[in-house]
Amino acid sequence: MARRASETPTRTWNEVRPQRRSAIPEGLWLRCQACGKMVYRRHLEANLNVCPECDFHHRISAAERIGQLADTDSFQEMFGNLSAADPLQFKDLKAYSDRLLAEQIKTGAKDAIKAGRMFIKGREAMVCCLDLTFMMGSMGSVVGETITRAIEEATRTGLPLVIVSCSGGARMQESGLSLMQMAKTSAALARYDQAGGLFISVLTDPTTGGVTASFAMLGDVIFAEPNALIGFAGPRVIQQTIRQELPEGFQRSEFLRKSGLVDRVIHRSQLRNEIARIIDYSGK
């Protein structure tokens, strides 16, 4: 028997239209933190993680920094076997040992620094890069010991020294042990200077706290990336303390260059060239 028209089952549009997968894979596009525009990830990475729309310098890891500075396959990592202890048995929201383990699993690194010898446009140098992805690049005993050993190796071999800083400061979970690294690294730099070494300090966003108050500001030449936050205490803390409006651009690279605390503000694309040029000028 023929089915009446009123008995014909109806189907909604959602049931009829073809189900298509998303044509854009997740993570293919990123939103710039500064201008808010969508940027193709590969274009951003090809541009050294500098926004092609507004020239904002995005933060990068130590491994990425080394990849940008070093000649191909020239980086030889040193002191990578150091790992932090927890003699204070420190615990905040979680135990320090657990926090360290979580960071090591997340980043694949033992601590917040990479160091070693490399060639920069054919010039050999000892290089240390702090890693913001590991506990905000905070300086604990491993970071301080690695930098000290790198300085001593540069002193022994007569190599120029480059330290790229990006840090939230001394690591609070190590208390006084982290503060001791300020004196240790500064003393090693004094011996390096007496031996006639060349220290190029590169400040990136952010460079704050005990890192700023020690080795980061002791360079023979101090470079900074554009618009990097550089200081000891943050601008909000300073403003609340002195109860005055701070100047525009306070604690940014350009402000510090005008104040004489930074020698040059260097675009990331020119950093390799400028480091190599300074090494040439010094005759190292």
Secondary structure in CASP SS format (residue, H / E / C, confidence):
PFRMAT SS
TARGET T0000
AUTHOR 0000-0000-0000
METHOD secondary structure of the structure
MODEL  1
M C 1.00
A C 1.00
R C 1.00
R C 1.00
A H 1.00
S H 1.00
E H 1.00
T C 1.00
P C 1.00
T C 1.00
R C 1.00
T C 1.00
W H 1.00
N H 1.00
E H 1.00
V H 1.00
R C 1.00
P C 1.00
Q C 1.00
R C 1.00
R C 1.00
S C 1.00
A C 1.00
I C 1.00
P C 1.00
E C 1.00
G C 1.00
L C 1.00
W E 1.00
L E 1.00
R E 1.00
C C 1.00
Q C 1.00
A C 1.00
C C 1.00
G C 1.00
K C 1.00
M E 1.00
V E 1.00
Y E 1.00
R H 1.00
R H 1.00
H H 1.00
L H 1.00
E H 1.00
A H 1.00
N C 1.00
L C 1.00
N C 1.00
V E 1.00
C C 1.00
P C 1.00
E C 1.00
C C 1.00
D C 1.00
F C 1.00
H E 1.00
H C 1.00
R C 1.00
I C 1.00
S C 1.00
A H 1.00
A H 1.00
E H 1.00
R H 1.00
I H 1.00
G H 1.00
Q H 1.00
L H 1.00
A C 1.00
D C 1.00
T C 1.00
D C 1.00
S C 1.00
F C 1.00
Q E 1.00
E E 1.00
M C 1.00
F C 1.00
G C 1.00
N C 1.00
L C 1.00
S C 1.00
A C 1.00
A C 1.00
D C 1.00
P C 1.00
L C 1.00
Q C 1.00
F C 1.00
K E 1.00
D C 1.00
L C 1.00
K C 1.00
A E 1.00
Y H 1.00
S H 1.00
D H 1.00
R H 1.00
L H 1.00
L H 1.00
A H 1.00
E H 1.00
Q H 1.00
I H 1.00
K H 1.00
T H 1.00
G C 1.00
A C 1.00
K C 1.00
D C 1.00
A C 1.00
I E 1.00
K E 1.00
A E 1.00
G E 1.00
R E 1.00
M E 1.00
F E 1.00
I E 1.00
K C 1.00
G C 1.00
R E 1.00
E E 1.00
A E 1.00
M E 1.00
V E 1.00
C E 1.00
C E 1.00
L E 1.00
D C 1.00
L C 1.00
T C 1.00
F C 1.00
M H 1.00
M H 1.00
G H 1.00
S C 1.00
M E 1.00
G C 1.00
S H 1.00
V H 1.00
V H 1.00
G H 1.00
E H 1.00
T H 1.00
I H 1.00
T H 1.00
R H 1.00
A H 1.00
I H 1.00
E H 1.00
E H 1.00
A H 1.00
T H 1.00
R H 1.00
T H 1.00
G C 1.00
L C 1.00
P C 1.00
L E 1.00
V E 1.00
I E 1.00
V E 1.00
S E 1.00
C E 1.00
S E 1.00
G C 1.00
G C 1.00
A E 1.00
R C 1.00
M H 1.00
Q H 1.00
E H 1.00
S H 1.00
G H 1.00
L H 1.00
S H 1.00
L H 1.00
M H 1.00
Q H 1.00
M H 1.00
A H 1.00
K H 1.00
T H 1.00
S H 1.00
A H 1.00
A H 1.00
L H 1.00
A H 1.00
R H 1.00
Y H 1.00
D H 1.00
Q H 1.00
A C 1.00
G C 1.00
G C 1.00
L C 1.00
F E 1.00
I E 1.00
S E 1.00
V E 1.00
L E 1.00
T E 1.00
D E 1.00
P E 1.00
T E 1.00
T C 1.00
G H 1.00
G H 1.00
V H 1.00
T H 1.00
A C 1.00
S C 1.00
F H 1.00
A H 1.00
M H 1.00
L C 1.00
G C 1.00
D C 1.00
V E 1.00
I E 1.00
F E 1.00
A E 1.00
E C 1.00
P C 1.00
N C 1.00
A C 1.00
L E 1.00
I E 1.00
G C 1.00
F C 1.00
A C 1.00
G C 1.00
P H 1.00
R H 1.00
V H 1.00
I H 1.00
Q H 1.00
Q H 1.00
T H 1.00
I H 1.00
R C 1.00
Q C 1.00
E C 1.00
L C 1.00
P C 1.00
E C 1.00
G C 1.00
F C 1.00
Q C 1.00
R E 1.00
S H 1.00
E H 1.00
F H 1.00
L H 1.00
R H 1.00
K H 1.00
S H 1.00
G C 1.00
L C 1.00
V C 1.00
D C 1.00
R E 1.00
V E 1.00
I C 1.00
H C 1.00
R H 1.00
S H 1.00
Q H 1.00
L H 1.00
R H 1.00
N H 1.00
E H 1.00
I H 1.00
A H 1.00
R H 1.00
I H 1.00
I H 1.00
D H 1.00
Y H 1.00
S H 1.00
G C 1.00
K C 1.00
END
